[in-house]
Amino acid sequence: MKITIKNIVKEFESYGAEERRKQEKIFRAVDDVSFTVEEGELVTLLGPSGCGKTTLLRMIAGFEDPTSGDILFGSVRVNDTPPNLRGATMVFQSYAIFPHLSVRENVAFGLRLQKLPPPEIDARIAKVTALVELSGLDDRRPSQLSGGQQQRVALARALIMEPQLLLFDEPLSNLDAKLREQMRIDIRKLQQRLGITSIYVTHDQTEAMSISDNVIVMNAGRLEQMGPPAELYSRPVNRFVASFIGKANFLPDPESGHTIMVRPEAVKLALSGEQTDGFWGRVTRSTYLGGILEYEVETKDAALLVHEQNSFERPPFAVGDAVSIKLLPSGLVKMD
Amino acid sequence: MRKRLRELRLLFSDPLLAFLVAGVFAALAVFVALPLFSVLLKSLTNESGDLSIENYARFFNFRYLRSSLWNSLTSGVTTAVISVAIGYAAAFTLTRTNLPYKRFFHVLFILPVISPPFTSALSILMLFGANGMITKWILGIQNFNIYGFKGVVLSQIFTFAPVAYLTLKGVLESLSPTLEDAAMNVGANRMQAFLRVTWPLSLPGVASAFLVVLIEALSDFGNPLVLAGSRFPMLSTQAYLEITGSFNLPLGAALAVALLIPSITAFVIQRYYLQKKQYVTITGKPTATASKLVSVGAYRALFLFVACFSLLVFLFYGVIAAAAVTRVWGYDFTFTADNFAYAFGVGFGTILDTLLVALLATPVSGLLGMFIAFIIVRLSFPGKGILELTSLLNFAVPGTVVGIGYILAFNRPPLLLIGTLAILVLNFIFRYIPVGIQSGVAVLRQIDPSIEEAAQNLGADRVTVFRKIMLPIVAPAFFSGLVFAFVRAMTAISAAIFLVSAKYNLLTVQILNQVGSGRLGVAAAFSVILVVIVLAAIWIIAALVPGHAGGMSAITIQNRESVG
């Protein structure tokens, strides 16, 4: 199902001491955001905490009402549809597993409400628990489950409804690093196999890059840029997007007066003497990260961050080395 | 056995600490266990002093004894059911809706908690009594009889619904609204989300609140004394009347034991079964916005309910304030200052006594409570379980039982304390240590033991660790415990009424005496004075202690810790 978000605005009356001091009675959490999600796509809302991404997701789920703007599921405006009739199920950050129910009762919760015949419920439970690799835990209580298992229960509970739209609210933020990587691969595989249109909220750029068809970068309630991961990384439209996704160097362009953005891997170094190009600097930091060597190079008017693939063919540059600097022309992005 | 010995040796490696622990054991044995034991023993003797079960046999022979047990239980259960219903609705409204002026409503709801437990009985007499403002003057009913079941239950609901409210507010706050979102997200409507998620999750809390109110209602003394009347005998007042009216101590003791059994049962179920079943589901960041669980219609109904209850609070307190400056309530409504003049004239000594007792008992009780909390959490020694149980016992034991126990245990040398100031102070100290223990244990369990180890590592002995490290850390809990204990000491009646004497009297007893002799105006004036002193004390401690430890929030925190 195609999802259309049109000029969504969400304002809260602010109660925080900070806002009261500034005498701002109204806080704009989401500021005129529009985008579309195509059928079967996974789109990620990415941004720092407080950027409005979770509020936007909760409006799509129906837990918050937008101050203005439209939310369309297909061609139907759902602004006034209560959350229980939207058919968009959600995987919550805290999992929100019902602690008084067993795994099975948690997963079956929505189907029981629809009063489906028990054999059909059983069949669908079997299917979905196999899908999320949760078989054999049916009668466990949530308190007896590990974090990863709880995560799978939350996913199964949302998937069993065969939703038109699947929503994820930072679903992996409570898991440890290894499990997080495994889960995000599993979620992406599952989403592609079932072809469910999905919206995914995260503040982790690696997670966003690895899982999405399209990423939306948000900041202070506004949509900064939307596009496929490769485009966001190679062609960010502004400084915020450039520095939020990956690392970036900003250099003044002496000819046009614009700022030029260049990624650390698009900077090539060589010991002076081997190459003579005019643009040179001195290494002030050299960090051995394993697969990558990271340097800080000071030129006469900027400090550059440089990443170099570890080639094992020569020793890394040392602090104090004089190096000539070359910028790959295809890696230069003009900023506004 | 080996382990016990090792623990003992470890304890005695710090002689001062060992001495203090032994002192605590001795004090609890004398001032908590001995009185209870005396009541039990006395109930098993006949009037000539021989061992016998004839007091209990009388239950089956005398109708009014049987019915006092029955009346206490039925009115207690009725009070508990209705109080929990009111408390749940109020707590739900304050935790799940965008009600404006939440803080104001919250303070209003808990006002009855800081008043003497029979203030509402006084209001009810003045509103619904034979000369009541509503019954006689507005409805024109002659000689309306408010005494008995309906009067007691009405008054107890007003007194104890706030207790249920505080417990249930804590319960609902600890249930994440995200769970309700999750239910609606997979297709539940509001009613289904409430009935299948919110309600079952709060059920252990509801049961807990029910038992807490039941315990309080069973032990309640003031409301029955004012409103039960002669045709509706109840256990706590009947025990008092047997002792002070008929001088039948053994029968009074037996009635007290009959009261003790349901109270202790409820306490044990609440503490050892229900508390383990409670769900706490608050994790991660809270979502600050209002839940979609409450529809506009339901919100209006809840708002109406909250507004009505608030009006009732205003009415009940307004009537007391009005009666305090009225010549003869029910006949002559002209303004007068005579009641206050009389109260200060006759009762000034009483006011001073009450303050003296509360001011002496509260800090000692608080310090002792903290120390016991410290040794419960951080030390291991043989008999720790018994010590913990004994120190918490007074939560469940009705004041009537404690009062009778004290007059039985301390009426001859070497412990001849009857008629002294000491017996009142000691009673309050040991009655309110559970408050200090509960909050102390809660705070201490959250402190990393390595903080203490660090202090010891730098050369501090265990007593110094308690004094220099633990006390400052637990200070906020300590002070909020003090506020609560002070309020309780100022407003207590059930045990104190057995222990006052011609020389040392208390305000609450004075108020009941005035009600008994029909001087409602004077009783009202004393009540106003009492509530003003309590509010002033809360305000002073709140001003002295920064943060949320003092003031009204102390009442909220302490109540939550003491009951749930």
Interface residues (C-beta under 8 A of the other chain):
Chain A: F12 R58 A61 G62 F63 E64 P82 P83 N84 L85 A88 T89 M90 F92 Q93 S94 A96 F98 P99 H100 F109 G110 L113 Q114 R157 A158 M161 N174
Chain B: S176 T178 L179 D181 A182 A183 M184 N185 V186 G187 A188 N189 Q192 A193 R196 V197 P200 L201 Y279 T281 T283 G284 T287 T289 K292
